[in-house]
Amino acid sequence: MPAPVQGERVCAYIELKEGVESFTKKEAWALMEAEKVARYKWPDRVELIQGLPARPRARSSKNVLRKQIAEKLKAERAQRGAQGRGGGGGLGVGCAVTAVTMEGHTSS
């Protein structure tokens, strides 16, 4: 996802398996730590979705997700600015998107 200083940060799109109600960033971090994933790959944000965009090529799906998160961040910054909390800087150019299907995870 775009970031004003770093250029891009990790946003994990999570599709929950049936019967799982939620999955938090804290749970994602615990899973990443257990799997010994390098910390720079851990998500700064978790977005729950009903299904990944269906496209013929994976790259196209990532581009759809990149556009969605950029628009969502822009709207959130505009809303914070309207509430008097400041805009927090402009959007960066790059965007890293991680799409994950949580098939084996059960929420406790």
C-alpha positions as CSV (number, residue, x, y, z in Angstrom):
1,M,0.0,0.0,0.0
2,P,1.3,3.5,-0.6
3,A,3.3,5.2,2.2
4,P,4.4,8.8,2.1
5,V,8.0,8.1,3.5
6,Q,8.8,4.5,2.7
7,G,7.2,4.5,-0.8
8,E,5.2,1.3,0.0
9,R,4.2,-0.9,2.9
10,V,2.7,-4.3,3.1
11,C,-1.1,-4.7,3.2
12,A,-2.4,-8.3,3.6
13,Y,-5.8,-9.1,1.9
14,I,-7.2,-12.0,3.9
15,E,-10.1,-14.2,2.7
16,L,-11.4,-16.0,5.7
17,K,-12.4,-19.6,5.6
18,E,-16.1,-20.4,6.3
19,G,-16.9,-20.1,10.0
20,V,-14.0,-17.8,10.9
21,E,-15.4,-14.4,11.9
22,S,-12.2,-12.2,12.0
23,F,-8.5,-12.1,11.7
24,T,-6.5,-9.2,13.1
25,K,-3.1,-7.7,12.4
26,K,-1.9,-9.1,15.7
27,E,-2.9,-12.6,14.7
28,A,-1.2,-12.1,11.3
29,W,2.0,-11.1,13.1
30,A,1.8,-14.1,15.4
31,L,1.4,-16.4,12.4
32,M,4.3,-14.7,10.6
33,E,6.5,-15.0,13.7
34,A,5.7,-18.7,14.0
35,E,6.5,-19.3,10.4
36,K,9.8,-17.3,10.8
37,V,8.9,-14.8,8.1
38,A,11.2,-11.8,8.0
39,R,9.7,-8.8,9.8
40,Y,9.9,-6.4,6.8
41,K,7.4,-8.7,5.1
42,W,4.8,-8.4,8.0
43,P,1.7,-6.5,7.1
44,D,1.1,-3.0,8.4
45,R,-2.6,-3.4,7.6
46,V,-5.0,-6.3,7.2
47,E,-8.0,-6.0,4.9
48,L,-10.7,-8.8,5.0
49,I,-12.3,-9.5,1.7
50,Q,-14.9,-11.9,0.5
51,G,-12.9,-13.1,-2.5
52,L,-9.8,-12.1,-4.5
53,P,-10.5,-10.3,-7.8
54,A,-10.8,-12.9,-10.6
55,R,-8.4,-12.0,-13.3
56,P,-6.6,-14.1,-15.9
57,R,-3.2,-13.0,-14.6
58,A,-2.2,-12.7,-11.0
59,R,-0.5,-9.3,-11.7
60,S,-3.8,-7.8,-12.8
61,S,-5.4,-8.9,-9.6
62,K,-2.7,-7.2,-7.6
63,N,-3.2,-4.0,-9.6
64,V,-6.9,-4.1,-8.7
65,L,-6.0,-4.5,-5.0
66,R,-3.4,-1.8,-5.2
67,K,-5.9,0.7,-6.7
68,Q,-8.5,-0.2,-4.1
69,I,-6.2,0.3,-1.1
70,A,-4.8,3.6,-2.5
71,E,-8.3,4.9,-2.9
72,K,-9.3,3.7,0.6
73,L,-6.2,5.4,2.1
74,K,-6.9,8.6,0.2
75,A,-10.5,8.7,1.5
76,E,-9.3,7.9,5.1
77,R,-6.8,10.7,5.0
78,A,-9.4,13.1,3.6
79,Q,-11.8,12.2,6.4
80,R,-9.1,12.7,9.0
81,G,-8.3,16.1,7.5
82,A,-12.0,17.0,7.6
83,Q,-12.2,16.1,11.3
84,G,-9.2,18.4,12.0
85,R,-6.6,15.7,12.6
86,G,-4.4,16.6,9.6
87,G,-3.9,14.8,6.3
88,G,-0.6,13.0,7.2
89,G,1.2,13.6,4.0
90,G,0.6,12.5,0.4
91,L,0.3,9.1,-1.1
92,G,3.5,7.4,-2.3
93,V,3.9,5.9,-5.8
94,G,4.6,2.2,-5.0
95,C,2.4,-0.4,-3.4
96,A,3.1,-3.9,-2.2
97,V,0.0,-6.2,-1.9
98,T,0.0,-9.5,-0.2
99,A,-3.1,-11.6,-0.9
100,V,-3.7,-14.6,1.5
101,T,-6.4,-17.1,1.8
102,M,-6.7,-18.3,5.4
103,E,-7.8,-21.9,4.7
104,G,-6.0,-23.6,7.6
105,H,-6.3,-20.9,10.2
106,T,-8.9,-21.1,13.0
107,S,-9.6,-18.1,15.0
108,S,-9.6,-18.5,18.8
